[in-house]
Amino acid sequence: MTDQLKDIETLYRMAFEKYGAIALWHSRPVPNPTRDDALAITQSLRVEGDLEARKLAEQIEKACRAVD
Protein backbone atom coordinates (compact mmCIF):
# COMPACT_ATOMS: atom_id res chain seq x y z
CA MET A 1 0.00 0.00 0.00
CA THR A 2 1.37 3.39 -0.94
CA ASP A 3 1.70 6.24 1.52
CA GLN A 4 -1.06 8.10 -0.30
CA LEU A 5 -3.47 5.21 0.11
CA LYS A 6 -2.54 4.94 3.79
CA ASP A 7 -3.34 8.65 4.17
CA ILE A 8 -6.75 8.11 2.59
CA GLU A 9 -7.45 5.17 4.87
CA THR A 10 -6.39 7.17 7.93
CA LEU A 11 -8.64 10.11 7.00
CA TYR A 12 -11.52 7.73 6.25
CA ARG A 13 -11.22 6.08 9.65
CA MET A 14 -10.93 9.47 11.34
CA ALA A 15 -14.15 10.57 9.66
CA PHE A 16 -16.04 7.60 11.06
CA GLU A 17 -14.49 7.98 14.52
CA LYS A 18 -15.33 11.68 14.79
CA TYR A 19 -18.49 12.02 12.71
CA GLY A 20 -19.97 8.54 12.35
CA ALA A 21 -23.00 9.22 14.53
CA ILE A 22 -23.46 12.79 13.33
CA ALA A 23 -22.78 12.87 9.61
CA LEU A 24 -22.22 9.28 8.54
CA TRP A 25 -25.02 7.57 10.45
CA HIS A 26 -26.41 6.05 7.25
CA SER A 27 -23.06 4.56 6.19
CA ARG A 28 -20.97 1.71 7.48
CA PRO A 29 -17.20 1.79 7.40
CA VAL A 30 -15.57 -0.80 5.19
CA PRO A 31 -12.54 -2.75 6.46
CA ASN A 32 -10.22 -1.74 3.61
CA PRO A 33 -11.45 1.57 2.21
CA THR A 34 -10.55 2.50 -1.33
CA ARG A 35 -10.26 5.93 -2.87
CA ASP A 36 -13.88 5.61 -4.05
CA ASP A 37 -15.07 4.62 -0.56
CA ALA A 38 -13.43 7.72 0.88
CA LEU A 39 -14.89 10.00 -1.77
CA ALA A 40 -18.34 8.53 -1.16
CA ILE A 41 -18.50 9.96 2.37
CA THR A 42 -17.32 13.50 1.62
CA GLN A 43 -20.73 14.83 0.60
CA SER A 44 -22.30 13.61 3.84
CA LEU A 45 -19.48 15.19 5.84
CA ARG A 46 -20.13 18.50 4.09
CA VAL A 47 -23.92 18.46 4.44
CA GLU A 48 -24.44 16.78 7.81
CA GLY A 49 -21.26 17.78 9.62
CA ASP A 50 -19.87 20.96 11.10
CA LEU A 51 -17.05 23.18 9.83
CA GLU A 52 -14.42 20.70 11.00
CA ALA A 53 -16.21 17.89 9.14
CA ARG A 54 -16.16 20.03 6.01
CA LYS A 55 -12.41 20.56 6.41
CA LEU A 56 -11.95 16.81 6.80
CA ALA A 57 -13.96 16.26 3.60
CA GLU A 58 -11.61 18.65 1.81
CA GLN A 59 -8.58 16.77 3.16
CA ILE A 60 -10.03 13.48 1.94
CA GLU A 61 -10.70 14.92 -1.51
CA LYS A 62 -7.19 16.37 -1.72
CA ALA A 63 -5.63 13.04 -0.71
CA CYS A 64 -7.77 11.24 -3.29
CA ARG A 65 -6.75 13.64 -6.05
CA ALA A 66 -3.09 12.99 -5.20
CA VAL A 67 -3.61 9.32 -6.09
CA ASP A 68 -4.90 10.08 -9.60
Order of alpha helices (4+ residues) and beta strands (2+ residues): alpha-alpha-alpha
